[in-house]
Amino acid sequence: MALKERPKPFLLPEYCKGCGRCIDACAKDCITAGHQINPLTGLVPIELDLTNCNACGLCMDACPEPYGLRPAHEGPIKKFELEDPAKLYGVKPSDAPEPQDVPSVVLPLPRTEPLVIKGTYASAIGAILAGCRHVYGYPITPSTEGAELMAKFLPKLDGTFLQAVSEVAAVNMMYGTAGAGLPTMTFTSSPGFSLMLEGVSYMIGSELPGVFVDVMRGGPGLGNIAPEQSDIKLACHGLGHGNTQALVLAPSTPQEMLDLTILAFELSFKYRNPVVILSDGYLGQMTGKVQLPETMLKPGVPKWAVYGDALHRKNLISSIFLTETDLEAHNVHLNAKYEAMKVEVRSESFRCEDAEVILIACNTPARTAKGAVQELRHQGVKAGLFRPITLWPFPIEALKTALHGAERLVVVEASAGQLENEVRLALSKAGIRDYPEIESVRRMGGILPQQDEILAQVMGRKEVLA
Amino acid sequence: MSKASVIYDKFDRHSHAQGLKGHATHYCPGCGHGLAHKFLAEAIDELGVQDRTVAISPVGCSVFLYYYFDVGNSQAAHGRASVVALGHKFANPDSVVVSYQGDGDLASIGLAETIATAQLGAPITVIFINNAIYGMTGGQMAPTTLMGQTATTCPTGRNQYNGQPMKMAEIIAGLDGPIYVERVALFDAKQRIKAKKAIRKALRNQVEGRGYSFIEVLAECPTHLKMSPEETESWVKDFMEPVFPLGVKKDLTVEPWFHRNPPSFEGAKILQLAGASYEHPVRHCSGFPTHLAPADISLKLAGSGGDGAQTAAMLIARSGINEGFDATHIPSYGPESRGGTSYADIHVAEEEVLNPGSPDPQILIAFNAPSLAKFGPTVRKGGVVIYDSSVVSDAPLLDPSIKVFPVPFTGIATDLGKAVVKNIVALGALQAATGIFPKETFLDAIRVALKEKCALIPLNEEAFAWGIKSVEALRR
């Protein structure tokens, strides 16, 4: 029986970089270092003399270039065509199919009595109902109960909870699962969110969905574990390096922790962008009444995902665009997306219609401010509360309406003016110049503004004005 | 040999495949990456897993791995490839995930991720290219740079003040998670055959669900070692190999274990986990307890960890919600809640709780003397204070408008045989002292909370009744 003849090597000099690995590999000294510079590549390809070649193939094994030393083709080469080795070796294009969506399914959920649970639990249950079965996290007070609940529930639902080695690792696990096209989330608090921002920037650059629940605490540095609205600036204007934005939602009750988490997943997939939920230490820990929805989601696999199957083989998840014009085009695309997100603005106006004093607050301070509005109304002051639910984009049109006829504007917040800056920026960008001087009630360090402090600001000033 | 089908026919992602870039790699002449790519591509081909493969491109020269591999591609941040790989693997356990990383990526900036992923042991394949230098950033010191070797950030040669080279294969093999660790090289035909075999085995271990494999490849970087490709091969052999000995560092025979069911989306199961109830709770109140406050009642429970203040607070909030009101409960949390003081702010409102904090409560339940001393004076005029008279001997003087109920929570609970029910005694006392909700409201909430531990219900009912009796006795 005749052995099948082994092929001898063949080389297109244009694809040889002249490294010479093949020279040592050849026992028959068929290959020598070249002397002539290839005009097209500027490199010096090896020279091949196959007189003594026994077709051992070791030179081809040694060649690092995919289109370098190759088995000799059949038939003579007429003319080398630069971009088409297919002509030489036969066409073998990628057989990966055009990626397709595997659609999500909305499933009914029977009506139940309201739960009595804390904010982080409400958010965790919201995530499960939104179809999230992959949660990665690192313990940090006051957000940890969310991760703990996931660690308890997800194994029972054949889901995954991994405690990562750090927040940096947690966000990158999210990057992987989001890259595979599945819903994923984390619970963290301010210092942890700082650590995750690198990953958030990559997720935005690679257009990946994911939900970050930041239960804000006192800062800077280690600060303390009491509630502060310390990350408004970070979430609205500092999501890591580069041209980054994400929808920022600010719940103010355990019920909203659930509702806005479900919404966050929806928006995150709609825009292929992370969504940040800014909660505060009180809200994360606070137990309250939470009504579950009547549907839940079984997620599919979007067509852009890298799921690890034939249907999605063609895809690439990446934030690198080496060519400057490509990166500029990518940023133009991201900007268009950020612009499109502006339809998602949400807010609540409480008794603003005839209000002369408008309070602006979000998260737990908004509850207190609502209490203050009722007390002020009781005392004959026409007060109202404007509560932004999306902090980015800021609901400026609704604020404009609320401000109609207002004589005073008081921002109530547990930070050194981070919410006020958002208000000022939104007013400025909208070209609104005619608004009352902004007054403030601010506490920091883990202390929330109290109702009597709001009353003192409003009533005290009123007396002065009178 | 012939090009593996896993390598794209044309490198469209390489500068839009312009000119030679459509078929040439971006690597320098003599670079080790090309060979490692080739062996990986051949292994994917041979195992028939092209459709299932997800290749993680790192940061460094091999950031453009995705130019060449016709598989699912995901590009990670510097150092994070191994955890991105985990994210993919757990999203789709059937996928075959390869984390391909250089020395700066794997052994420096991503060291925590590298070690933690290896120790986790989930079946992924890590290919580690060690060429003792930073390539893409231009010849800086790597964690694997040899002692005495010069680099732009150790221009006179690496010395003790720069630390010593990281021997990653040995470090990884020292962990319990990995099942297979080998260090291979590319400098001659024999080493290349071993390298190819090792990469294939590392991939097969994953395909069969056996565990985590790590292949360290000693590779050449002629450009930054400032040598010819041939000299670099000799350098790797003569200088790198003695520091980084080749060979199998760990090879365990492990039965396939990584089996994961598809996630469940069964609504009933989720509702059960969440503790949701389909039964409408019976209401016992005829209306909001306006005898206490027109629309919002503020309470504080304070004690030390283990007194059960948080459980009692939870039961008050649940009782309020079962009666159709709104209620909130904020626990103290953080360092002081681990064994120190533990207190809870509770509000019950007819429609909506607006101020969930209780800085000046109407009702205080104090489980010990420090709590009573601290919060007693904050109670509003006309309010109610109930405290554990078993442990508090000297009650502070409070405003005369405040009604004070000393009840021996601990004494009663101990007599009943279980000190932990003192919080339920306190709830009974609260019910009798304030009439905030009818008895049945509390008892329903207690029974629901104990539905998994039915045997404890009679004891708790008794404790509750004793709390009521104690207050009634004080009234007489």
Chai-1 contact restraints between the chains, C-beta under 6 A:
chainA,res_idxA,chainB,res_idxB,connection_type,confidence,min_distance_angstrom,max_distance_angstrom,comment,restraint_id
A,Y15,B,H23,contact,1.0,0.0,6.0,A-B,restraint_1
A,Y15,B,A24,contact,1.0,0.0,6.0,A-B,restraint_2
A,K17,B,P29,contact,1.0,0.0,6.0,A-B,restraint_3
A,G18,B,P29,contact,1.0,0.0,6.0,A-B,restraint_4
A,C19,B,P29,contact,1.0,0.0,6.0,A-B,restraint_5
A,C19,B,G30,contact,1.0,0.0,6.0,A-B,restraint_6
A,C19,B,P229,contact,1.0,0.0,6.0,A-B,restraint_7
A,G20,B,P229,contact,1.0,0.0,6.0,A-B,restraint_8
A,G20,B,E230,contact,1.0,0.0,6.0,A-B,restraint_9
A,A25,B,A189,contact,1.0,0.0,6.0,A-B,restraint_10
A,L58,B,A189,contact,1.0,0.0,6.0,A-B,restraint_11
A,M60,B,M1,contact,1.0,0.0,6.0,A-B,restraint_12
A,P64,B,G34,contact,1.0,0.0,6.0,A-B,restraint_13
A,P64,B,L35,contact,1.0,0.0,6.0,A-B,restraint_14
A,E65,B,G34,contact,1.0,0.0,6.0,A-B,restraint_15
A,P66,B,K3,contact,1.0,0.0,6.0,A-B,restraint_16
A,P66,B,I7,contact,1.0,0.0,6.0,A-B,restraint_17
A,Y67,B,H23,contact,1.0,0.0,6.0,A-B,restraint_18
A,P71,B,S2,contact,1.0,0.0,6.0,A-B,restraint_19
A,E83,B,G22,contact,1.0,0.0,6.0,A-B,restraint_20
A,P85,B,H23,contact,1.0,0.0,6.0,A-B,restraint_21
A,K92,B,D9,contact,1.0,0.0,6.0,A-B,restraint_22
A,P93,B,D9,contact,1.0,0.0,6.0,A-B,restraint_23
A,S94,B,D70,contact,1.0,0.0,6.0,A-B,restraint_24
A,L107,B,G267,contact,1.0,0.0,6.0,A-B,restraint_25
A,L109,B,G267,contact,1.0,0.0,6.0,A-B,restraint_26
A,T112,B,L271,contact,1.0,0.0,6.0,A-B,restraint_27
A,T112,B,A276,contact,1.0,0.0,6.0,A-B,restraint_28
A,T112,B,Y278,contact,1.0,0.0,6.0,A-B,restraint_29
A,E113,B,S277,contact,1.0,0.0,6.0,A-B,restraint_30
A,V116,B,A317,contact,1.0,0.0,6.0,A-B,restraint_31
A,V116,B,R318,contact,1.0,0.0,6.0,A-B,restraint_32
A,V116,B,I321,contact,1.0,0.0,6.0,A-B,restraint_33
A,I125,B,A274,contact,1.0,0.0,6.0,A-B,restraint_34
A,I128,B,I270,contact,1.0,0.0,6.0,A-B,restraint_35
A,R133,B,P263,contact,1.0,0.0,6.0,A-B,restraint_36
A,T141,B,G334,contact,1.0,0.0,6.0,A-B,restraint_37
A,P142,B,Y333,contact,1.0,0.0,6.0,A-B,restraint_38
A,F153,B,L273,contact,1.0,0.0,6.0,A-B,restraint_39
A,L157,B,P263,contact,1.0,0.0,6.0,A-B,restraint_40
A,L157,B,S264,contact,1.0,0.0,6.0,A-B,restraint_41
A,D158,B,N261,contact,1.0,0.0,6.0,A-B,restraint_42
A,D158,B,P263,contact,1.0,0.0,6.0,A-B,restraint_43
A,D158,B,S264,contact,1.0,0.0,6.0,A-B,restraint_44
A,G159,B,P263,contact,1.0,0.0,6.0,A-B,restraint_45
A,T160,B,F90,contact,1.0,0.0,6.0,A-B,restraint_46
A,V165,B,A112,contact,1.0,0.0,6.0,A-B,restraint_47
A,V165,B,A116,contact,1.0,0.0,6.0,A-B,restraint_48
A,S166,B,A112,contact,1.0,0.0,6.0,A-B,restraint_49
A,A169,B,V83,contact,1.0,0.0,6.0,A-B,restraint_50
A,A169,B,E113,contact,1.0,0.0,6.0,A-B,restraint_51
A,N172,B,R80,contact,1.0,0.0,6.0,A-B,restraint_52
A,N172,B,V83,contact,1.0,0.0,6.0,A-B,restraint_53
A,N172,B,V84,contact,1.0,0.0,6.0,A-B,restraint_54
A,M173,B,V83,contact,1.0,0.0,6.0,A-B,restraint_55
A,M173,B,L86,contact,1.0,0.0,6.0,A-B,restraint_56
A,M173,B,G87,contact,1.0,0.0,6.0,A-B,restraint_57
A,Y175,B,V84,contact,1.0,0.0,6.0,A-B,restraint_58
A,Y175,B,G87,contact,1.0,0.0,6.0,A-B,restraint_59
A,G176,B,V84,contact,1.0,0.0,6.0,A-B,restraint_60
A,G176,B,G87,contact,1.0,0.0,6.0,A-B,restraint_61
A,G176,B,H88,contact,1.0,0.0,6.0,A-B,restraint_62
A,T177,B,G87,contact,1.0,0.0,6.0,A-B,restraint_63
A,T177,B,A91,contact,1.0,0.0,6.0,A-B,restraint_64
A,G179,B,S74,contact,1.0,0.0,6.0,A-B,restraint_65
A,A180,B,H88,contact,1.0,0.0,6.0,A-B,restraint_66
A,A180,B,A91,contact,1.0,0.0,6.0,A-B,restraint_67
A,A180,B,N92,contact,1.0,0.0,6.0,A-B,restraint_68
A,L182,B,A91,contact,1.0,0.0,6.0,A-B,restraint_69
A,Y202,B,A77,contact,1.0,0.0,6.0,A-B,restraint_70
A,I225,B,G334,contact,1.0,0.0,6.0,A-B,restraint_71
A,Y282,B,I330,contact,1.0,0.0,6.0,A-B,restraint_72
A,Q285,B,I330,contact,1.0,0.0,6.0,A-B,restraint_73
A,Q285,B,P331,contact,1.0,0.0,6.0,A-B,restraint_74
A,Q285,B,Y333,contact,1.0,0.0,6.0,A-B,restraint_75
A,M286,B,T328,contact,1.0,0.0,6.0,A-B,restraint_76
A,M286,B,I330,contact,1.0,0.0,6.0,A-B,restraint_77
A,M286,B,P356,contact,1.0,0.0,6.0,A-B,restraint_78
A,T287,B,A317,contact,1.0,0.0,6.0,A-B,restraint_79
A,T287,B,H329,contact,1.0,0.0,6.0,A-B,restraint_80
A,G288,B,T328,contact,1.0,0.0,6.0,A-B,restraint_81
A,K289,B,I321,contact,1.0,0.0,6.0,A-B,restraint_82
A,K289,B,D326,contact,1.0,0.0,6.0,A-B,restraint_83
A,M296,B,G267,contact,1.0,0.0,6.0,A-B,restraint_84
A,K298,B,F265,contact,1.0,0.0,6.0,A-B,restraint_85
A,V306,B,V54,contact,1.0,0.0,6.0,A-B,restraint_86
A,V306,B,G72,contact,1.0,0.0,6.0,A-B,restraint_87
A,V306,B,S74,contact,1.0,0.0,6.0,A-B,restraint_88
A,Y307,B,N92,contact,1.0,0.0,6.0,A-B,restraint_89
A,G308,B,R52,contact,1.0,0.0,6.0,A-B,restraint_90
A,G308,B,V54,contact,1.0,0.0,6.0,A-B,restraint_91
A,G308,B,G72,contact,1.0,0.0,6.0,A-B,restraint_92
A,G308,B,N92,contact,1.0,0.0,6.0,A-B,restraint_93
A,G308,B,S95,contact,1.0,0.0,6.0,A-B,restraint_94
A,A310,B,D51,contact,1.0,0.0,6.0,A-B,restraint_95
A,H312,B,G72,contact,1.0,0.0,6.0,A-B,restraint_96
A,R313,B,D51,contact,1.0,0.0,6.0,A-B,restraint_97
A,R313,B,G72,contact,1.0,0.0,6.0,A-B,restraint_98
A,L316,B,Y66,contact,1.0,0.0,6.0,A-B,restraint_99
A,L316,B,N73,contact,1.0,0.0,6.0,A-B,restraint_100
A,I317,B,S74,contact,1.0,0.0,6.0,A-B,restraint_101
A,S318,B,Q75,contact,1.0,0.0,6.0,A-B,restraint_102
A,I320,B,Q75,contact,1.0,0.0,6.0,A-B,restraint_103
A,R367,B,L354,contact,1.0,0.0,6.0,A-B,restraint_104
A,T368,B,N355,contact,1.0,0.0,6.0,A-B,restraint_105
A,K370,B,L354,contact,1.0,0.0,6.0,A-B,restraint_106
A,G371,B,L354,contact,1.0,0.0,6.0,A-B,restraint_107
A,G371,B,N355,contact,1.0,0.0,6.0,A-B,restraint_108
A,Q451,B,N355,contact,1.0,0.0,6.0,A-B,restraint_109
